Amino acid sequence: MSPDSSPTDGTRTGTPTRRRVLQLSGVVGTGLLSGCTEEIGDELPANKKWPTAELTPGLPVTERTEILEERIEALAKMDIADEAAFEAAFDDAALEVESVERDRDVLTMEYRDTKRGAAGTLHDVASIAGAFAALLDAGYDVVALEVTILDDAPASFGAAEVDATWAHAYNDGDHSAKEYGELVATTIETTRQPPDVGVSPRE
């Protein structure tokens, strides 16, 4: 759990949230502060805040942060009001939800990645983070989402965590999708062990 985590008070009123703005405008995407220099050889400005995704210069290839941004924004616009809707949000995704449960003030989720080569853990966790933001925006009150990643191999597993304060900051416009995704991505942990293969001495 992030040391800065704190329970939310459940009252989030005032200016429209990011998800509502996206739904009304139909515009997906956030402004990118390029950080590109005008002359070759100039250095990027020193990063003075964390996360620093918005200070990363644009590249001609799909970056990790772009994957995070795309999946978070796609799921964050959905209407997800409860645990059942949260689980159903992934029906069309490449992940198979095993369980979604609430343990006091923490929401837990277990899922099996059925198309790891096509999507990847980062793609999945970004989708989950987007759906979690939508769930909190609807008034669901927990302090975090804990994710367990299952694999077909018994010795393979992973985990990730989404702090509710990050999701609220995204909904309120204080974090961009890239910044929110960057925070979530830092929590991903995976362990993969080679399978035991029995080999006789004569082999």
PyMOL commands that place a pseudoatom at each C-alpha (Angstrom):
pseudoatom trace, name=CA, resn=MET, resi=1, chain=A, elem=C, hetatm=0, pos=[0.000, 0.000, 0.000]
pseudoatom trace, name=CA, resn=SER, resi=2, chain=A, elem=C, hetatm=0, pos=[1.314, 3.452, -0.749]
pseudoatom trace, name=CA, resn=PRO, resi=3, chain=A, elem=C, hetatm=0, pos=[2.455, 5.282, 2.362]
pseudoatom trace, name=CA, resn=ASP, resi=4, chain=A, elem=C, hetatm=0, pos=[0.408, 8.268, 1.305]
pseudoatom trace, name=CA, resn=SER, resi=5, chain=A, elem=C, hetatm=0, pos=[-2.818, 6.275, 1.101]
pseudoatom trace, name=CA, resn=SER, resi=6, chain=A, elem=C, hetatm=0, pos=[-5.724, 7.532, 3.154]
pseudoatom trace, name=CA, resn=PRO, resi=7, chain=A, elem=C, hetatm=0, pos=[-9.397, 6.552, 3.244]
pseudoatom trace, name=CA, resn=THR, resi=8, chain=A, elem=C, hetatm=0, pos=[-11.663, 8.693, 1.194]
pseudoatom trace, name=CA, resn=ASP, resi=9, chain=A, elem=C, hetatm=0, pos=[-14.583, 10.436, 2.847]
pseudoatom trace, name=CA, resn=GLY, resi=10, chain=A, elem=C, hetatm=0, pos=[-16.994, 9.474, 0.061]
pseudoatom trace, name=CA, resn=THR, resi=11, chain=A, elem=C, hetatm=0, pos=[-17.981, 13.092, -0.720]
pseudoatom trace, name=CA, resn=ARG, resi=12, chain=A, elem=C, hetatm=0, pos=[-16.608, 14.234, -4.016]
pseudoatom trace, name=CA, resn=THR, resi=13, chain=A, elem=C, hetatm=0, pos=[-18.675, 17.103, -5.321]
pseudoatom trace, name=CA, resn=GLY, resi=14, chain=A, elem=C, hetatm=0, pos=[-17.891, 20.329, -7.135]
pseudoatom trace, name=CA, resn=THR, resi=15, chain=A, elem=C, hetatm=0, pos=[-16.357, 20.585, -10.575]
pseudoatom trace, name=CA, resn=PRO, resi=16, chain=A, elem=C, hetatm=0, pos=[-17.184, 17.914, -13.165]
pseudoatom trace, name=CA, resn=THR, resi=17, chain=A, elem=C, hetatm=0, pos=[-14.858, 14.921, -13.058]
pseudoatom trace, name=CA, resn=ARG, resi=18, chain=A, elem=C, hetatm=0, pos=[-12.603, 13.917, -15.918]
pseudoatom trace, name=CA, resn=ARG, resi=19, chain=A, elem=C, hetatm=0, pos=[-14.787, 10.944, -16.863]
pseudoatom trace, name=CA, resn=ARG, resi=20, chain=A, elem=C, hetatm=0, pos=[-17.897, 13.105, -17.172]
pseudoatom trace, name=CA, resn=VAL, resi=21, chain=A, elem=C, hetatm=0, pos=[-16.024, 15.645, -19.271]
pseudoatom trace, name=CA, resn=LEU, resi=22, chain=A, elem=C, hetatm=0, pos=[-14.803, 12.915, -21.605]
pseudoatom trace, name=CA, resn=GLN, resi=23, chain=A, elem=C, hetatm=0, pos=[-18.282, 11.470, -21.927]
pseudoatom trace, name=CA, resn=LEU, resi=24, chain=A, elem=C, hetatm=0, pos=[-19.793, 14.854, -22.757]
pseudoatom trace, name=CA, resn=SER, resi=25, chain=A, elem=C, hetatm=0, pos=[-17.155, 16.011, -25.181]
pseudoatom trace, name=CA, resn=GLY, resi=26, chain=A, elem=C, hetatm=0, pos=[-16.280, 12.710, -26.806]
pseudoatom trace, name=CA, resn=VAL, resi=27, chain=A, elem=C, hetatm=0, pos=[-12.696, 13.808, -26.850]
pseudoatom trace, name=CA, resn=VAL, resi=28, chain=A, elem=C, hetatm=0, pos=[-10.197, 11.195, -25.765]
pseudoatom trace, name=CA, resn=GLY, resi=29, chain=A, elem=C, hetatm=0, pos=[-6.692, 12.249, -24.955]
pseudoatom trace, name=CA, resn=THR, resi=30, chain=A, elem=C, hetatm=0, pos=[-4.760, 14.686, -22.903]
pseudoatom trace, name=CA, resn=GLY, resi=31, chain=A, elem=C, hetatm=0, pos=[-2.331, 17.390, -23.856]
pseudoatom trace, name=CA, resn=LEU, resi=32, chain=A, elem=C, hetatm=0, pos=[1.281, 16.293, -23.979]
pseudoatom trace, name=CA, resn=LEU, resi=33, chain=A, elem=C, hetatm=0, pos=[3.853, 18.762, -22.734]
pseudoatom trace, name=CA, resn=SER, resi=34, chain=A, elem=C, hetatm=0, pos=[6.425, 17.737, -25.267]
pseudoatom trace, name=CA, resn=GLY, resi=35, chain=A, elem=C, hetatm=0, pos=[9.657, 18.861, -23.696]
pseudoatom trace, name=CA, resn=CYS, resi=36, chain=A, elem=C, hetatm=0, pos=[11.119, 18.748, -27.218]
pseudoatom trace, name=CA, resn=THR, resi=37, chain=A, elem=C, hetatm=0, pos=[13.921, 21.192, -27.816]
pseudoatom trace, name=CA, resn=GLU, resi=38, chain=A, elem=C, hetatm=0, pos=[14.230, 23.620, -30.691]
pseudoatom trace, name=CA, resn=GLU, resi=39, chain=A, elem=C, hetatm=0, pos=[17.871, 22.911, -31.389]
pseudoatom trace, name=CA, resn=ILE, resi=40, chain=A, elem=C, hetatm=0, pos=[19.712, 19.617, -31.522]
pseudoatom trace, name=CA, resn=GLY, resi=41, chain=A, elem=C, hetatm=0, pos=[21.824, 19.169, -28.440]
pseudoatom trace, name=CA, resn=ASP, resi=42, chain=A, elem=C, hetatm=0, pos=[19.625, 21.125, -26.045]
pseudoatom trace, name=CA, resn=GLU, resi=43, chain=A, elem=C, hetatm=0, pos=[18.811, 19.205, -22.878]
pseudoatom trace, name=CA, resn=LEU, resi=44, chain=A, elem=C, hetatm=0, pos=[15.367, 18.496, -21.506]
pseudoatom trace, name=CA, resn=PRO, resi=45, chain=A, elem=C, hetatm=0, pos=[14.380, 20.530, -18.444]
pseudoatom trace, name=CA, resn=ALA, resi=46, chain=A, elem=C, hetatm=0, pos=[14.989, 18.874, -15.122]
pseudoatom trace, name=CA, resn=ASN, resi=47, chain=A, elem=C, hetatm=0, pos=[12.031, 16.848, -13.872]
pseudoatom trace, name=CA, resn=LYS, resi=48, chain=A, elem=C, hetatm=0, pos=[10.662, 18.574, -10.793]
pseudoatom trace, name=CA, resn=LYS, resi=49, chain=A, elem=C, hetatm=0, pos=[7.716, 16.380, -9.945]
pseudoatom trace, name=CA, resn=TRP, resi=50, chain=A, elem=C, hetatm=0, pos=[6.638, 12.746, -9.798]
pseudoatom trace, name=CA, resn=PRO, resi=51, chain=A, elem=C, hetatm=0, pos=[5.192, 11.263, -11.916]
pseudoatom trace, name=CA, resn=THR, resi=52, chain=A, elem=C, hetatm=0, pos=[6.975, 12.751, -14.933]
pseudoatom trace, name=CA, resn=ALA, resi=53, chain=A, elem=C, hetatm=0, pos=[5.151, 11.101, -17.835]
pseudoatom trace, name=CA, resn=GLU, resi=54, chain=A, elem=C, hetatm=0, pos=[4.058, 14.459, -19.246]
pseudoatom trace, name=CA, resn=LEU, resi=55, chain=A, elem=C, hetatm=0, pos=[7.699, 15.592, -19.507]
pseudoatom trace, name=CA, resn=THR, resi=56, chain=A, elem=C, hetatm=0, pos=[8.660, 12.661, -21.723]
pseudoatom trace, name=CA, resn=PRO, resi=57, chain=A, elem=C, hetatm=0, pos=[9.287, 13.783, -25.321]
pseudoatom trace, name=CA, resn=GLY, resi=58, chain=A, elem=C, hetatm=0, pos=[7.144, 12.177, -27.997]
pseudoatom trace, name=CA, resn=LEU, resi=59, chain=A, elem=C, hetatm=0, pos=[8.704, 9.297, -29.929]
pseudoatom trace, name=CA, resn=PRO, resi=60, chain=A, elem=C, hetatm=0, pos=[7.737, 7.802, -33.321]
pseudoatom trace, name=CA, resn=VAL, resi=61, chain=A, elem=C, hetatm=0, pos=[6.936, 4.469, -31.655]
pseudoatom trace, name=CA, resn=THR, resi=62, chain=A, elem=C, hetatm=0, pos=[4.203, 3.402, -29.257]
pseudoatom trace, name=CA, resn=GLU, resi=63, chain=A, elem=C, hetatm=0, pos=[5.489, 3.987, -25.760]
pseudoatom trace, name=CA, resn=ARG, resi=64, chain=A, elem=C, hetatm=0, pos=[4.493, 2.288, -22.575]
pseudoatom trace, name=CA, resn=THR, resi=65, chain=A, elem=C, hetatm=0, pos=[2.756, 5.441, -21.401]
pseudoatom trace, name=CA, resn=GLU, resi=66, chain=A, elem=C, hetatm=0, pos=[0.657, 5.560, -24.565]
pseudoatom trace, name=CA, resn=ILE, resi=67, chain=A, elem=C, hetatm=0, pos=[-0.627, 2.047, -23.882]
pseudoatom trace, name=CA, resn=LEU, resi=68, chain=A, elem=C, hetatm=0, pos=[-1.509, 3.103, -20.362]
pseudoatom trace, name=CA, resn=GLU, resi=69, chain=A, elem=C, hetatm=0, pos=[-3.250, 6.257, -21.556]
pseudoatom trace, name=CA, resn=GLU, resi=70, chain=A, elem=C, hetatm=0, pos=[-5.329, 4.490, -24.198]
pseudoatom trace, name=CA, resn=ARG, resi=71, chain=A, elem=C, hetatm=0, pos=[-6.618, 1.704, -21.956]
pseudoatom trace, name=CA, resn=ILE, resi=72, chain=A, elem=C, hetatm=0, pos=[-7.255, 3.916, -18.916]
pseudoatom trace, name=CA, resn=GLU, resi=73, chain=A, elem=C, hetatm=0, pos=[-9.291, 6.445, -20.880]
pseudoatom trace, name=CA, resn=ALA, resi=74, chain=A, elem=C, hetatm=0, pos=[-11.281, 3.729, -22.667]
pseudoatom trace, name=CA, resn=LEU, resi=75, chain=A, elem=C, hetatm=0, pos=[-12.408, 2.061, -19.431]
pseudoatom trace, name=CA, resn=ALA, resi=76, chain=A, elem=C, hetatm=0, pos=[-12.708, 5.189, -17.286]
pseudoatom trace, name=CA, resn=LYS, resi=77, chain=A, elem=C, hetatm=0, pos=[-15.559, 6.464, -19.471]
pseudoatom trace, name=CA, resn=MET, resi=78, chain=A, elem=C, hetatm=0, pos=[-17.739, 3.440, -18.709]
pseudoatom trace, name=CA, resn=ASP, resi=79, chain=A, elem=C, hetatm=0, pos=[-20.646, 3.473, -16.264]
pseudoatom trace, name=CA, resn=ILE, resi=80, chain=A, elem=C, hetatm=0, pos=[-19.456, 1.209, -13.443]
pseudoatom trace, name=CA, resn=ALA, resi=81, chain=A, elem=C, hetatm=0, pos=[-21.432, 1.583, -10.231]
pseudoatom trace, name=CA, resn=ASP, resi=82, chain=A, elem=C, hetatm=0, pos=[-20.763, -1.630, -8.310]
pseudoatom trace, name=CA, resn=GLU, resi=83, chain=A, elem=C, hetatm=0, pos=[-18.613, -4.745, -8.108]
pseudoatom trace, name=CA, resn=ALA, resi=84, chain=A, elem=C, hetatm=0, pos=[-20.737, -6.684, -10.605]
pseudoatom trace, name=CA, resn=ALA, resi=85, chain=A, elem=C, hetatm=0, pos=[-20.439, -3.926, -13.194]
pseudoatom trace, name=CA, resn=PHE, resi=86, chain=A, elem=C, hetatm=0, pos=[-16.709, -3.709, -12.509]
pseudoatom trace, name=CA, resn=GLU, resi=87, chain=A, elem=C, hetatm=0, pos=[-16.294, -7.411, -13.258]
pseudoatom trace, name=CA, resn=ALA, resi=88, chain=A, elem=C, hetatm=0, pos=[-18.520, -7.217, -16.349]
pseudoatom trace, name=CA, resn=ALA, resi=89, chain=A, elem=C, hetatm=0, pos=[-16.430, -4.358, -17.755]
pseudoatom trace, name=CA, resn=PHE, resi=90, chain=A, elem=C, hetatm=0, pos=[-13.798, -6.877, -18.835]
pseudoatom trace, name=CA, resn=ASP, resi=91, chain=A, elem=C, hetatm=0, pos=[-16.075, -9.225, -20.766]
pseudoatom trace, name=CA, resn=ASP, resi=92, chain=A, elem=C, hetatm=0, pos=[-14.574, -8.079, -24.073]
pseudoatom trace, name=CA, resn=ALA, resi=93, chain=A, elem=C, hetatm=0, pos=[-10.995, -7.900, -22.820]
pseudoatom trace, name=CA, resn=ALA, resi=94, chain=A, elem=C, hetatm=0, pos=[-8.249, -10.500, -23.090]
pseudoatom trace, name=CA, resn=LEU, resi=95, chain=A, elem=C, hetatm=0, pos=[-8.392, -11.235, -19.382]
pseudoatom trace, name=CA, resn=GLU, resi=96, chain=A, elem=C, hetatm=0, pos=[-10.584, -13.711, -17.556]
pseudoatom trace, name=CA, resn=VAL, resi=97, chain=A, elem=C, hetatm=0, pos=[-11.813, -12.476, -14.175]
pseudoatom trace, name=CA, resn=GLU, resi=98, chain=A, elem=C, hetatm=0, pos=[-11.679, -15.154, -11.500]
pseudoatom trace, name=CA, resn=SER, resi=99, chain=A, elem=C, hetatm=0, pos=[-13.004, -13.102, -8.595]
pseudoatom trace, name=CA, resn=VAL, resi=100, chain=A, elem=C, hetatm=0, pos=[-13.865, -9.587, -7.450]
pseudoatom trace, name=CA, resn=GLU, resi=101, chain=A, elem=C, hetatm=0, pos=[-14.394, -9.196, -3.715]
pseudoatom trace, name=CA, resn=ARG, resi=102, chain=A, elem=C, hetatm=0, pos=[-14.351, -6.497, -1.082]
pseudoatom trace, name=CA, resn=ASP, resi=103, chain=A, elem=C, hetatm=0, pos=[-12.255, -7.042, 2.018]
pseudoatom trace, name=CA, resn=ARG, resi=104, chain=A, elem=C, hetatm=0, pos=[-13.157, -4.214, 4.405]
pseudoatom trace, name=CA, resn=ASP, resi=105, chain=A, elem=C, hetatm=0, pos=[-11.881, -1.059, 2.725]
pseudoatom trace, name=CA, resn=VAL, resi=106, chain=A, elem=C, hetatm=0, pos=[-9.930, -2.795, -0.056]
pseudoatom trace, name=CA, resn=LEU, resi=107, chain=A, elem=C, hetatm=0, pos=[-11.294, -4.205, -3.316]
pseudoatom trace, name=CA, resn=THR, resi=108, chain=A, elem=C, hetatm=0, pos=[-9.504, -7.354, -4.454]
pseudoatom trace, name=CA, resn=MET, resi=109, chain=A, elem=C, hetatm=0, pos=[-9.440, -8.857, -7.926]
pseudoatom trace, name=CA, resn=GLU, resi=110, chain=A, elem=C, hetatm=0, pos=[-7.979, -12.038, -9.380]
pseudoatom trace, name=CA, resn=TYR, resi=111, chain=A, elem=C, hetatm=0, pos=[-7.752, -12.521, -13.119]
pseudoatom trace, name=CA, resn=ARG, resi=112, chain=A, elem=C, hetatm=0, pos=[-6.205, -14.949, -15.564]
pseudoatom trace, name=CA, resn=ASP, resi=113, chain=A, elem=C, hetatm=0, pos=[-4.461, -13.584, -18.631]
pseudoatom trace, name=CA, resn=THR, resi=114, chain=A, elem=C, hetatm=0, pos=[-5.678, -15.747, -21.529]
pseudoatom trace, name=CA, resn=LYS, resi=115, chain=A, elem=C, hetatm=0, pos=[-3.837, -13.856, -24.280]
pseudoatom trace, name=CA, resn=ARG, resi=116, chain=A, elem=C, hetatm=0, pos=[-0.591, -12.755, -22.710]
pseudoatom trace, name=CA, resn=GLY, resi=117, chain=A, elem=C, hetatm=0, pos=[1.277, -12.537, -25.997]
pseudoatom trace, name=CA, resn=ALA, resi=118, chain=A, elem=C, hetatm=0, pos=[-1.375, -10.320, -27.628]
pseudoatom trace, name=CA, resn=ALA, resi=119, chain=A, elem=C, hetatm=0, pos=[-2.059, -7.914, -24.785]
pseudoatom trace, name=CA, resn=GLY, resi=120, chain=A, elem=C, hetatm=0, pos=[0.468, -8.164, -21.984]
pseudoatom trace, name=CA, resn=THR, resi=121, chain=A, elem=C, hetatm=0, pos=[0.245, -7.451, -18.298]
pseudoatom trace, name=CA, resn=LEU, resi=122, chain=A, elem=C, hetatm=0, pos=[0.650, -3.698, -18.775]
pseudoatom trace, name=CA, resn=HIS, resi=123, chain=A, elem=C, hetatm=0, pos=[-2.340, -3.581, -21.133]
pseudoatom trace, name=CA, resn=ASP, resi=124, chain=A, elem=C, hetatm=0, pos=[-4.458, -5.532, -18.653]
pseudoatom trace, name=CA, resn=VAL, resi=125, chain=A, elem=C, hetatm=0, pos=[-3.517, -3.533, -15.575]
pseudoatom trace, name=CA, resn=ALA, resi=126, chain=A, elem=C, hetatm=0, pos=[-4.146, -0.266, -17.413]
pseudoatom trace, name=CA, resn=SER, resi=127, chain=A, elem=C, hetatm=0, pos=[-7.654, -1.442, -18.297]
pseudoatom trace, name=CA, resn=ILE, resi=128, chain=A, elem=C, hetatm=0, pos=[-8.249, -2.427, -14.681]
pseudoatom trace, name=CA, resn=ALA, resi=129, chain=A, elem=C, hetatm=0, pos=[-7.014, 0.962, -13.460]
pseudoatom trace, name=CA, resn=GLY, resi=130, chain=A, elem=C, hetatm=0, pos=[-9.394, 2.731, -15.827]
pseudoatom trace, name=CA, resn=ALA, resi=131, chain=A, elem=C, hetatm=0, pos=[-12.356, 0.670, -14.666]
pseudoatom trace, name=CA, resn=PHE, resi=132, chain=A, elem=C, hetatm=0, pos=[-11.408, 1.293, -11.035]
pseudoatom trace, name=CA, resn=ALA, resi=133, chain=A, elem=C, hetatm=0, pos=[-11.410, 5.044, -11.670]
pseudoatom trace, name=CA, resn=ALA, resi=134, chain=A, elem=C, hetatm=0, pos=[-14.913, 4.769, -13.138]
pseudoatom trace, name=CA, resn=LEU, resi=135, chain=A, elem=C, hetatm=0, pos=[-16.071, 2.745, -10.127]
pseudoatom trace, name=CA, resn=LEU, resi=136, chain=A, elem=C, hetatm=0, pos=[-14.789, 5.334, -7.659]
pseudoatom trace, name=CA, resn=ASP, resi=137, chain=A, elem=C, hetatm=0, pos=[-16.262, 8.160, -9.715]
pseudoatom trace, name=CA, resn=ALA, resi=138, chain=A, elem=C, hetatm=0, pos=[-19.672, 6.534, -9.242]
pseudoatom trace, name=CA, resn=GLY, resi=139, chain=A, elem=C, hetatm=0, pos=[-19.296, 6.800, -5.455]
pseudoatom trace, name=CA, resn=TYR, resi=140, chain=A, elem=C, hetatm=0, pos=[-17.807, 3.402, -4.551]
pseudoatom trace, name=CA, resn=ASP, resi=141, chain=A, elem=C, hetatm=0, pos=[-15.607, 3.959, -1.501]
pseudoatom trace, name=CA, resn=VAL, resi=142, chain=A, elem=C, hetatm=0, pos=[-12.439, 1.933, -0.877]
pseudoatom trace, name=CA, resn=VAL, resi=143, chain=A, elem=C, hetatm=0, pos=[-8.826, 2.913, -0.261]
pseudoatom trace, name=CA, resn=ALA, resi=144, chain=A, elem=C, hetatm=0, pos=[-7.215, 0.627, -2.834]
pseudoatom trace, name=CA, resn=LEU, resi=145, chain=A, elem=C, hetatm=0, pos=[-7.583, -2.112, -5.420]
pseudoatom trace, name=CA, resn=GLU, resi=146, chain=A, elem=C, hetatm=0, pos=[-5.307, -5.130, -5.064]
pseudoatom trace, name=CA, resn=VAL, resi=147, chain=A, elem=C, hetatm=0, pos=[-4.856, -7.211, -8.217]
pseudoatom trace, name=CA, resn=THR, resi=148, chain=A, elem=C, hetatm=0, pos=[-3.551, -10.778, -8.444]
pseudoatom trace, name=CA, resn=ILE, resi=149, chain=A, elem=C, hetatm=0, pos=[-2.490, -11.997, -11.882]
pseudoatom trace, name=CA, resn=LEU, resi=150, chain=A, elem=C, hetatm=0, pos=[-2.862, -15.728, -12.478]
pseudoatom trace, name=CA, resn=ASP, resi=151, chain=A, elem=C, hetatm=0, pos=[-1.253, -17.807, -15.206]
pseudoatom trace, name=CA, resn=ASP, resi=152, chain=A, elem=C, hetatm=0, pos=[-1.732, -21.321, -16.503]
pseudoatom trace, name=CA, resn=ALA, resi=153, chain=A, elem=C, hetatm=0, pos=[1.625, -22.305, -15.050]
pseudoatom trace, name=CA, resn=PRO, resi=154, chain=A, elem=C, hetatm=0, pos=[1.195, -22.922, -11.298]
pseudoatom trace, name=CA, resn=ALA, resi=155, chain=A, elem=C, hetatm=0, pos=[4.509, -21.271, -10.421]
pseudoatom trace, name=CA, resn=SER, resi=156, chain=A, elem=C, hetatm=0, pos=[3.792, -18.091, -12.396]
pseudoatom trace, name=CA, resn=PHE, resi=157, chain=A, elem=C, hetatm=0, pos=[2.008, -15.157, -10.848]
pseudoatom trace, name=CA, resn=GLY, resi=158, chain=A, elem=C, hetatm=0, pos=[1.924, -11.396, -10.618]
pseudoatom trace, name=CA, resn=ALA, resi=159, chain=A, elem=C, hetatm=0, pos=[0.414, -8.587, -8.608]
pseudoatom trace, name=CA, resn=ALA, resi=160, chain=A, elem=C, hetatm=0, pos=[-0.416, -4.908, -8.885]
pseudoatom trace, name=CA, resn=GLU, resi=161, chain=A, elem=C, hetatm=0, pos=[-2.072, -2.280, -6.735]
pseudoatom trace, name=CA, resn=VAL, resi=162, chain=A, elem=C, hetatm=0, pos=[-4.087, 0.845, -7.482]
pseudoatom trace, name=CA, resn=ASP, resi=163, chain=A, elem=C, hetatm=0, pos=[-4.243, 3.446, -4.726]
pseudoatom trace, name=CA, resn=ALA, resi=164, chain=A, elem=C, hetatm=0, pos=[-7.643, 5.138, -4.602]
pseudoatom trace, name=CA, resn=THR, resi=165, chain=A, elem=C, hetatm=0, pos=[-6.004, 8.545, -4.187]
pseudoatom trace, name=CA, resn=TRP, resi=166, chain=A, elem=C, hetatm=0, pos=[-4.386, 8.120, -7.623]
pseudoatom trace, name=CA, resn=ALA, resi=167, chain=A, elem=C, hetatm=0, pos=[-7.709, 7.254, -9.226]
pseudoatom trace, name=CA, resn=HIS, resi=168, chain=A, elem=C, hetatm=0, pos=[-9.435, 10.194, -7.544]
pseudoatom trace, name=CA, resn=ALA, resi=169, chain=A, elem=C, hetatm=0, pos=[-6.648, 12.516, -8.707]
pseudoatom trace, name=CA, resn=TYR, resi=170, chain=A, elem=C, hetatm=0, pos=[-7.207, 11.282, -12.264]
pseudoatom trace, name=CA, resn=ASN, resi=171, chain=A, elem=C, hetatm=0, pos=[-10.977, 11.749, -12.021]
pseudoatom trace, name=CA, resn=ASP, resi=172, chain=A, elem=C, hetatm=0, pos=[-10.511, 15.254, -10.623]
pseudoatom trace, name=CA, resn=GLY, resi=173, chain=A, elem=C, hetatm=0, pos=[-8.094, 16.236, -13.383]
pseudoatom trace, name=CA, resn=ASP, resi=174, chain=A, elem=C, hetatm=0, pos=[-5.049, 16.472, -11.111]
pseudoatom trace, name=CA, resn=HIS, resi=175, chain=A, elem=C, hetatm=0, pos=[-3.340, 13.552, -12.903]
pseudoatom trace, name=CA, resn=SER, resi=176, chain=A, elem=C, hetatm=0, pos=[-3.409, 12.831, -16.623]
pseudoatom trace, name=CA, resn=ALA, resi=177, chain=A, elem=C, hetatm=0, pos=[-4.061, 9.272, -17.802]
pseudoatom trace, name=CA, resn=LYS, resi=178, chain=A, elem=C, hetatm=0, pos=[-0.338, 8.910, -18.434]
pseudoatom trace, name=CA, resn=GLU, resi=179, chain=A, elem=C, hetatm=0, pos=[0.579, 10.064, -14.941]
pseudoatom trace, name=CA, resn=TYR, resi=180, chain=A, elem=C, hetatm=0, pos=[-2.068, 7.854, -13.339]
pseudoatom trace, name=CA, resn=GLY, resi=181, chain=A, elem=C, hetatm=0, pos=[-0.923, 4.891, -15.414]
pseudoatom trace, name=CA, resn=GLU, resi=182, chain=A, elem=C, hetatm=0, pos=[2.707, 5.510, -14.565]
pseudoatom trace, name=CA, resn=LEU, resi=183, chain=A, elem=C, hetatm=0, pos=[1.940, 5.314, -10.859]
pseudoatom trace, name=CA, resn=VAL, resi=184, chain=A, elem=C, hetatm=0, pos=[-0.001, 2.076, -11.284]
pseudoatom trace, name=CA, resn=ALA, resi=185, chain=A, elem=C, hetatm=0, pos=[2.695, 0.542, -13.498]
pseudoatom trace, name=CA, resn=THR, resi=186, chain=A, elem=C, hetatm=0, pos=[5.311, 0.986, -10.763]
pseudoatom trace, name=CA, resn=THR, resi=187, chain=A, elem=C, hetatm=0, pos=[3.370, -1.452, -8.557]
pseudoatom trace, name=CA, resn=ILE, resi=188, chain=A, elem=C, hetatm=0, pos=[3.369, -4.339, -11.046]
pseudoatom trace, name=CA, resn=GLU, resi=189, chain=A, elem=C, hetatm=0, pos=[5.347, -7.321, -9.805]
pseudoatom trace, name=CA, resn=THR, resi=190, chain=A, elem=C, hetatm=0, pos=[5.662, -10.628, -11.615]
pseudoatom trace, name=CA, resn=THR, resi=191, chain=A, elem=C, hetatm=0, pos=[7.451, -13.859, -10.832]
pseudoatom trace, name=CA, resn=ARG, resi=192, chain=A, elem=C, hetatm=0, pos=[7.934, -16.613, -13.352]
pseudoatom trace, name=CA, resn=GLN, resi=193, chain=A, elem=C, hetatm=0, pos=[9.623, -19.883, -12.496]
pseudoatom trace, name=CA, resn=PRO, resi=194, chain=A, elem=C, hetatm=0, pos=[10.697, -22.452, -15.109]
pseudoatom trace, name=CA, resn=PRO, resi=195, chain=A, elem=C, hetatm=0, pos=[8.636, -25.666, -14.943]
pseudoatom trace, name=CA, resn=ASP, resi=196, chain=A, elem=C, hetatm=0, pos=[10.186, -28.702, -13.321]
pseudoatom trace, name=CA, resn=VAL, resi=197, chain=A, elem=C, hetatm=0, pos=[11.243, -31.155, -16.002]
pseudoatom trace, name=CA, resn=GLY, resi=198, chain=A, elem=C, hetatm=0, pos=[12.081, -34.681, -14.960]
pseudoatom trace, name=CA, resn=VAL, resi=199, chain=A, elem=C, hetatm=0, pos=[15.224, -35.946, -16.710]
pseudoatom trace, name=CA, resn=SER, resi=200, chain=A, elem=C, hetatm=0, pos=[16.636, -39.383, -16.048]
pseudoatom trace, name=CA, resn=PRO, resi=201, chain=A, elem=C, hetatm=0, pos=[20.400, -39.758, -15.444]
pseudoatom trace, name=CA, resn=ARG, resi=202, chain=A, elem=C, hetatm=0, pos=[20.787, -41.608, -18.758]
pseudoatom trace, name=CA, resn=GLU, resi=203, chain=A, elem=C, hetatm=0, pos=[19.426, -38.622, -20.671]
for i in range(1, 203): cmd.bond("trace and resi %d" % i, "trace and resi %d" % (i + 1))
show_as sticks, trace
zoom trace
